[in-house]
Amino acid sequence: MERESQWHVDTKPLTANKIQFGKRVFDIVASSILLLCCIPLFIVLSISIAIASGFPVFFTQTRTGQNNKQFTIYKFRTMRFDKRKIDDHRYEWDEGVPEDFTFKSGFDSRVTSIGKVLRKYSLDELPQLFNVLLGDMSIVGPRPEIPEITEHYNLHQRKRLLVKPGMTGYAQINGRSEIQHGKKIEHDLYYVDNQSFFLDVKVILSTVKLVLKGNGSF
């Protein structure tokens, strides 16, 4: 009985490791193929951004990844570049991020005309394929938050950091950027507890459908 019990205890991490290995292989293959296919689109979007609002073309920001490790995320710039105006996010939360917290607002005057189009169809997120290839992110997983938010996570919320952040995730196909933080955590933890190849396929197909419709933004 002891040997049987021990066998059951050891299979869970083995299964998890197998899933993560398969997921990493998929991420490398998928991101490599997509980057090659998107080269013409990257060139067109880069030139369009440069003509419309100058340089830089790309936007970089520090985000929190797996196991609370910070990394630099890449996006196409969608806002006017102004060195004088730098967002300084300061939050005074003592018991985790509030359930009703929503990070994005519906309107920002700094968003450029081409930026609105990029955001509507999530084209600004395409450079994150480099993050996936580098191993900082996955195609599917909880969306990466800024450290100023994750540093306030309680133990329950911190569980979403057990996996790599994704370009899209289970929370995004259930509301994209429009849902409140409590609901987002609920969806993200469902994903953490139920990771599988089939769930990832479902998320990817649902994401494509949402992006083509232009509903919300990531």
Residue frames as qw, qx, qy, qz and C-alpha x, y, z in Angstrom:
[[0.000, 0.885, 0.466, 0.000, 0.00, 0.00, 0.00],
 [0.315, -0.769, 0.092, 0.548, 2.85, 2.36, 0.79],
 [0.381, -0.128, 0.595, 0.696, 4.42, 1.77, -2.63],
 [0.174, 0.613, 0.681, 0.361, 1.08, 2.37, -4.37],
 [0.156, -0.915, -0.298, 0.222, 0.48, 5.53, -2.35],
 [0.381, -0.585, 0.292, 0.653, 3.99, 6.80, -3.11],
 [0.368, 0.194, 0.674, 0.610, 3.47, 6.12, -6.84],
 [0.067, 0.807, 0.558, 0.183, 0.29, 8.22, -6.85],
 [0.285, -0.860, -0.066, 0.418, 2.05, 11.08, -5.06],
 [0.417, -0.412, 0.455, 0.670, 4.92, 11.17, -7.56],
 [0.417, 0.414, 0.680, 0.439, 2.87, 11.08, -10.78],
 [0.087, 0.922, 0.350, -0.144, 1.37, 14.55, -10.37],
 [0.152, -0.813, 0.289, 0.482, 4.66, 16.49, -10.69],
 [0.429, -0.105, 0.750, 0.492, 5.74, 14.12, -13.48],
 [0.327, 0.656, 0.656, 0.178, 2.52, 14.83, -15.38],
 [0.008, -0.953, -0.111, 0.282, 2.94, 18.57, -14.79],
 [0.324, -0.583, 0.511, 0.542, 6.54, 18.45, -16.07],
 [0.430, 0.212, 0.776, 0.410, 5.39, 16.55, -19.17],
 [0.219, 0.852, 0.476, 0.000, 2.72, 19.17, -19.87],
 [0.133, -0.904, 0.128, 0.385, 5.22, 22.01, -19.43],
 [0.424, -0.308, 0.658, 0.541, 7.77, 20.32, -21.72],
 [0.372, 0.472, 0.727, 0.332, 5.16, 19.81, -24.45],
 [0.063, 0.936, 0.309, -0.159, 3.94, 23.37, -23.98],
 [0.268, -0.741, 0.330, 0.520, 7.47, 24.74, -24.36],
 [0.424, 0.001, 0.739, 0.523, 8.06, 22.76, -27.55],
 [0.255, 0.725, 0.618, 0.165, 4.78, 24.08, -28.97],
 [0.094, -0.932, -0.088, 0.339, 5.69, 27.65, -27.98],
 [0.350, -0.509, 0.510, 0.599, 9.07, 27.48, -29.72],
 [0.349, 0.230, 0.775, 0.473, 7.66, 25.98, -32.92],
 [0.136, 0.810, 0.569, 0.041, 4.57, 28.22, -33.04],
 [0.143, -0.897, 0.002, 0.419, 6.39, 31.48, -32.24],
 [0.379, -0.346, 0.584, 0.629, 9.16, 30.72, -34.77],
 [0.297, 0.407, 0.755, 0.420, 6.68, 30.01, -37.56],
 [0.031, 0.889, 0.451, -0.072, 4.49, 33.01, -36.73],
 [0.264, -0.761, 0.167, 0.569, 7.47, 35.37, -36.55],
 [0.342, -0.104, 0.674, 0.647, 8.63, 34.27, -39.99],
 [0.173, 0.591, 0.728, 0.301, 5.13, 34.62, -41.43],
 [0.110, -0.910, -0.358, 0.176, 4.64, 38.03, -39.82],
 [0.512, -0.246, 0.174, 0.805, 7.85, 39.64, -41.11],
 [0.140, 0.421, 0.447, 0.776, 5.99, 41.57, -43.87],
 [0.344, -0.796, -0.451, -0.211, 3.33, 42.66, -41.37],
 [0.589, -0.588, -0.142, 0.536, 6.00, 43.76, -38.88],
 [0.400, 0.015, 0.270, 0.876, 7.63, 45.90, -41.57],
 [0.066, -0.594, -0.497, -0.629, 4.34, 47.50, -42.63],
 [0.481, -0.787, -0.386, 0.009, 3.26, 48.22, -39.04],
 [0.595, -0.416, -0.044, 0.686, 6.68, 49.61, -38.09],
 [0.260, 0.192, 0.329, 0.887, 6.73, 51.99, -41.05],
 [0.227, -0.688, -0.515, -0.458, 3.12, 53.04, -40.39],
 [0.551, -0.726, -0.310, 0.271, 3.83, 53.81, -36.72],
 [0.525, -0.246, 0.094, 0.810, 7.01, 55.72, -37.59],
 [0.114, 0.369, 0.419, 0.822, 5.22, 57.84, -40.21],
 [0.349, -0.716, -0.503, -0.335, 2.17, 58.47, -38.03],
 [0.502, -0.856, -0.041, -0.116, 3.86, 59.29, -34.72],
 [0.134, 0.811, -0.536, 0.193, 7.62, 58.95, -35.08],
 [0.676, 0.126, -0.687, 0.235, 9.98, 56.77, -33.08],
 [0.144, -0.270, 0.945, 0.114, 10.36, 54.56, -31.13],
 [0.574, -0.017, -0.586, -0.572, 8.23, 51.96, -32.91],
 [0.639, -0.221, -0.734, 0.066, 8.28, 49.51, -30.02],
 [0.449, -0.675, 0.190, -0.554, 7.10, 49.92, -26.45],
 [0.601, 0.070, -0.745, 0.282, 8.86, 48.06, -23.64],
 [0.502, -0.604, 0.167, -0.595, 7.78, 47.62, -20.05],
 [0.073, 0.262, -0.905, 0.327, 8.74, 45.53, -17.03],
 [0.771, -0.236, -0.223, -0.548, 6.21, 42.81, -16.23],
 [0.478, -0.402, 0.722, -0.298, 6.02, 40.01, -13.67],
 [0.624, 0.250, -0.654, -0.346, 6.47, 36.50, -15.02],
 [0.864, -0.203, -0.454, -0.075, 6.51, 32.94, -13.71],
 [0.740, -0.340, -0.381, 0.438, 7.54, 32.56, -10.07],
 [0.214, -0.931, -0.143, 0.260, 7.54, 36.37, -9.65],
 [0.583, -0.181, 0.335, 0.718, 10.49, 36.79, -12.04],
 [0.246, 0.816, 0.096, -0.513, 10.49, 40.12, -13.84],
 [0.567, 0.121, 0.570, 0.583, 11.10, 40.46, -17.59],
 [0.108, 0.423, -0.152, -0.887, 10.79, 43.04, -20.36],
 [0.533, 0.501, 0.680, -0.053, 7.69, 42.78, -22.52],
 [0.146, -0.165, 0.456, 0.862, 7.61, 43.99, -26.14],
 [0.365, 0.673, 0.619, -0.172, 4.68, 45.66, -27.91],
 [0.311, 0.473, 0.336, 0.753, 4.11, 47.98, -30.82],
 [0.091, -0.230, -0.342, 0.906, 3.77, 51.53, -29.47],
 [0.011, 0.628, 0.717, 0.303, 0.16, 52.73, -29.51],
 [0.222, -0.892, -0.299, 0.257, 0.52, 55.99, -27.53],
 [0.316, 0.884, -0.139, 0.315, 2.21, 59.28, -28.30],
 [0.772, -0.088, -0.311, 0.547, 5.78, 59.22, -26.99],
 [0.101, -0.881, 0.052, -0.460, 6.33, 61.94, -24.41],
 [0.588, 0.132, -0.585, 0.542, 9.38, 61.79, -22.14],
 [0.129, -0.349, 0.320, -0.871, 7.79, 64.37, -19.89],
 [0.738, -0.217, 0.119, -0.628, 4.87, 62.12, -19.05],
 [0.359, 0.208, -0.907, 0.072, 5.74, 58.83, -17.42],
 [0.731, -0.436, -0.323, -0.413, 3.06, 56.71, -15.78],
 [0.092, 0.349, -0.759, 0.542, 3.78, 56.18, -12.10],
 [0.696, -0.356, -0.499, -0.374, 1.52, 53.50, -10.73],
 [0.053, 0.249, -0.726, 0.639, 1.28, 53.60, -6.94],
 [0.644, -0.391, -0.505, -0.421, -1.24, 51.48, -5.08],
 [0.174, -0.401, 0.621, -0.650, -2.01, 51.37, -1.38],
 [0.835, -0.170, -0.342, -0.396, -3.51, 47.91, -0.95],
 [0.292, -0.544, 0.696, -0.367, -2.97, 45.92, 2.25],
 [0.646, -0.033, 0.721, -0.248, -4.93, 42.70, 1.69],
 [0.502, 0.212, 0.752, 0.371, -4.38, 41.87, -1.96],
 [0.044, -0.021, -0.397, -0.916, -5.59, 43.55, -5.14],
 [0.465, 0.226, 0.430, -0.740, -9.28, 44.57, -4.75],
 [0.481, 0.297, 0.821, 0.073, -11.83, 42.33, -6.48],
 [0.383, 0.823, 0.402, -0.117, -13.39, 45.28, -8.34],
 [0.219, -0.680, 0.343, 0.610, -10.10, 46.72, -9.59],
 [0.737, 0.574, 0.316, 0.164, -9.84, 47.34, -13.36],
 [0.538, -0.371, 0.217, 0.725, -6.48, 48.50, -14.71],
 [0.235, 0.169, 0.503, 0.814, -7.45, 49.77, -18.16],
 [0.264, 0.525, 0.343, -0.733, -9.79, 52.68, -18.74],
 [0.611, 0.562, 0.557, 0.027, -12.05, 52.92, -21.75],
 [0.434, 0.859, 0.099, 0.254, -10.42, 56.07, -23.16],
 [0.592, -0.518, 0.112, 0.608, -6.91, 57.49, -23.17],
 [0.331, 0.916, 0.026, -0.225, -6.20, 60.69, -25.08],
 [0.217, -0.686, 0.609, 0.334, -2.58, 59.62, -25.67],
 [0.671, 0.143, 0.709, 0.161, -3.59, 56.71, -27.93],
 [0.038, 0.375, -0.469, -0.799, -2.74, 57.51, -31.55],
 [0.716, 0.319, -0.070, -0.617, -5.09, 56.93, -34.48],
 [0.639, 0.320, -0.688, -0.130, -3.09, 53.94, -35.69],
 [0.005, -0.227, 0.842, -0.489, -2.78, 52.82, -32.08],
 [0.632, 0.074, 0.352, -0.686, -6.54, 52.49, -31.83],
 [0.813, 0.324, -0.339, -0.344, -6.55, 50.10, -34.79],
 [0.404, 0.378, -0.803, 0.224, -3.63, 48.11, -33.39],
 [0.240, -0.140, 0.732, -0.622, -5.35, 47.75, -30.02],
 [0.737, 0.134, 0.088, -0.657, -8.73, 46.86, -31.47],
 [0.910, 0.262, -0.276, -0.164, -7.30, 43.87, -33.30],
 [0.785, -0.550, 0.263, 0.111, -4.51, 43.19, -30.77],
 [0.763, 0.559, -0.107, 0.307, -1.83, 43.75, -33.43],
 [0.050, -0.847, 0.395, -0.352, 0.22, 45.68, -30.87],
 [0.774, -0.455, 0.415, -0.150, 0.76, 42.38, -29.02],
 [0.904, 0.406, -0.132, 0.023, 2.52, 40.62, -31.93],
 [0.299, 0.697, -0.568, 0.319, 6.09, 41.51, -30.76],
 [0.624, -0.472, 0.508, -0.360, 5.42, 39.35, -27.71],
 [0.966, 0.233, -0.110, -0.029, 6.17, 36.40, -29.99],
 [0.427, 0.596, -0.535, 0.420, 9.80, 37.31, -29.22],
 [0.420, -0.489, 0.530, -0.551, 9.00, 36.97, -25.50],
 [0.949, -0.017, 0.153, -0.275, 7.55, 33.52, -26.20],
 [0.814, 0.457, -0.310, 0.183, 10.60, 32.45, -28.19],
 [0.156, 0.613, -0.566, 0.529, 12.91, 33.71, -25.43],
 [0.523, -0.189, -0.808, 0.196, 10.97, 31.71, -22.84],
 [0.044, -0.043, 0.423, -0.904, 9.63, 34.61, -20.76],
 [0.594, 0.167, 0.205, -0.760, 6.08, 33.99, -21.95],
 [0.356, 0.145, 0.913, 0.138, 3.90, 31.29, -23.46],
 [0.134, -0.260, -0.585, -0.756, 1.29, 31.50, -26.22],
 [0.559, -0.569, -0.423, -0.429, -1.39, 30.72, -23.62],
 [0.505, -0.211, -0.599, 0.584, -1.33, 31.68, -19.94],
 [0.183, -0.847, -0.398, 0.300, -2.41, 34.43, -17.54],
 [0.374, 0.815, 0.036, 0.442, -1.65, 37.89, -18.95],
 [0.611, -0.063, -0.353, 0.706, 1.47, 39.42, -17.31],
 [0.220, -0.935, -0.279, -0.024, 0.82, 42.24, -14.85],
 [0.259, 0.738, -0.325, 0.531, 3.12, 45.12, -13.89],
 [0.511, -0.006, -0.685, 0.519, 5.17, 44.61, -10.66],
 [0.148, -0.204, 0.286, -0.925, 3.35, 47.52, -9.01],
 [0.753, -0.187, -0.142, -0.615, 0.24, 45.32, -9.00],
 [0.844, -0.001, -0.536, 0.012, 1.71, 41.86, -8.36],
 [0.290, 0.271, -0.629, 0.668, 3.66, 43.06, -5.34],
 [0.434, -0.190, 0.340, -0.812, 0.28, 43.49, -3.62],
 [0.698, -0.051, -0.622, -0.352, -0.97, 39.98, -4.44],
 [0.658, -0.430, 0.472, -0.399, -2.23, 37.92, -1.52],
 [0.374, -0.272, 0.883, 0.081, -1.45, 34.19, -1.31],
 [0.631, 0.449, 0.612, -0.161, -4.54, 33.27, -3.32],
 [0.470, 0.853, -0.023, -0.224, -3.79, 35.73, -6.13],
 [0.135, -0.714, 0.649, 0.224, -0.11, 34.77, -6.20],
 [0.715, 0.032, 0.698, 0.029, -1.02, 31.32, -7.48],
 [0.653, 0.733, 0.162, -0.100, -1.47, 32.75, -11.00],
 [0.121, 0.854, -0.497, -0.090, 2.31, 33.30, -11.07],
 [0.723, -0.273, 0.634, 0.032, 3.00, 29.55, -10.91],
 [0.722, 0.376, 0.503, 0.291, 2.85, 29.34, -14.71],
 [0.331, -0.057, 0.300, 0.893, 4.33, 31.42, -17.52],
 [0.319, 0.588, 0.242, -0.703, 2.27, 34.44, -18.56],
 [0.531, 0.313, 0.713, 0.334, 0.67, 34.22, -22.00],
 [0.023, 0.036, 0.368, 0.929, -0.06, 36.32, -25.05],
 [0.576, -0.286, -0.274, -0.715, -3.65, 35.27, -24.48],
 [0.014, 0.107, -0.895, 0.433, -5.38, 33.38, -21.71],
 [0.145, -0.451, -0.880, -0.036, -8.55, 31.87, -20.33],
 [0.049, -0.624, -0.416, 0.660, -9.52, 35.19, -18.72],
 [0.039, 0.352, -0.332, -0.874, -9.14, 37.01, -22.04],
 [0.201, -0.164, -0.799, -0.542, -11.60, 34.78, -23.88],
 [0.278, -0.600, -0.744, 0.098, -14.05, 35.42, -21.04],
 [0.149, -0.915, -0.308, 0.212, -13.97, 39.19, -21.10],
 [0.573, 0.530, -0.034, 0.625, -10.59, 40.41, -22.40],
 [0.297, 0.162, -0.358, 0.870, -9.63, 43.70, -20.69],
 [0.368, -0.479, -0.218, -0.766, -13.20, 44.49, -19.67],
 [0.743, -0.446, -0.496, -0.052, -13.47, 42.19, -16.62],
 [0.366, -0.840, 0.260, -0.305, -12.67, 43.14, -13.04],
 [0.145, 0.588, -0.773, 0.189, -9.60, 41.80, -11.26],
 [0.572, -0.186, 0.685, -0.411, -11.48, 39.32, -9.05],
 [0.868, 0.365, 0.198, -0.272, -13.08, 37.63, -12.04],
 [0.532, 0.697, -0.481, -0.007, -9.78, 37.63, -13.91],
 [0.167, -0.491, 0.810, -0.274, -8.05, 35.87, -11.01],
 [0.762, 0.058, 0.521, -0.381, -10.88, 33.31, -10.95],
 [0.825, 0.542, -0.059, -0.153, -10.39, 32.52, -14.65],
 [0.312, 0.712, -0.617, 0.126, -6.59, 32.48, -14.39],
 [0.371, -0.378, 0.787, -0.317, -6.60, 30.06, -11.47],
 [0.873, 0.243, 0.302, -0.297, -9.00, 27.80, -13.35],
 [0.684, 0.650, -0.331, -0.017, -6.41, 27.68, -16.11],
 [0.016, -0.630, 0.732, -0.259, -3.55, 27.00, -13.67],
 [0.576, -0.171, 0.714, -0.358, -5.47, 24.06, -12.19],
 [0.792, 0.356, 0.461, -0.181, -6.70, 22.64, -15.51],
 [0.124, 0.687, -0.527, -0.485, -3.83, 23.07, -17.96],
 [0.730, 0.134, 0.660, 0.112, -3.99, 20.81, -20.99],
 [0.238, -0.063, 0.602, 0.759, -3.27, 20.83, -24.71],
 [0.032, 0.568, 0.751, 0.336, -6.99, 20.85, -25.49],
 [0.177, -0.844, -0.362, 0.353, -7.66, 23.81, -23.19],
 [0.272, -0.494, 0.289, 0.773, -4.85, 25.74, -24.90],
 [0.160, 0.212, 0.728, 0.632, -6.34, 24.95, -28.33],
 [0.064, -0.757, -0.650, -0.024, -9.74, 26.17, -27.11],
 [0.240, -0.776, -0.111, 0.573, -8.22, 29.42, -25.84],
 [0.268, -0.267, 0.495, 0.782, -6.29, 30.02, -29.08],
 [0.092, 0.410, 0.762, 0.494, -9.32, 29.41, -31.33],
 [0.145, -0.827, -0.524, 0.141, -11.55, 31.59, -29.14],
 [0.304, -0.626, 0.077, 0.714, -8.90, 34.33, -29.18],
 [0.219, 0.030, 0.618, 0.754, -8.74, 34.34, -32.98],
 [0.029, -0.646, -0.715, -0.266, -12.53, 34.69, -33.10],
 [0.253, -0.834, -0.323, 0.368, -12.52, 37.59, -30.62],
 [0.334, -0.442, 0.276, 0.786, -9.65, 39.39, -32.34],
 [0.172, 0.253, 0.681, 0.666, -11.34, 39.20, -35.75],
 [0.131, -0.782, -0.597, -0.121, -14.46, 40.70, -34.21],
 [0.230, 0.472, -0.158, 0.836, -12.38, 43.45, -32.57],
 [0.575, -0.710, -0.304, -0.268, -14.14, 43.08, -29.21],
 [0.646, -0.747, 0.088, 0.133, -12.23, 44.69, -26.33],
 [0.450, 0.734, -0.473, 0.186, -8.44, 44.48, -26.24],
 [0.881, -0.190, -0.332, 0.280, -5.70, 42.46, -24.58]]
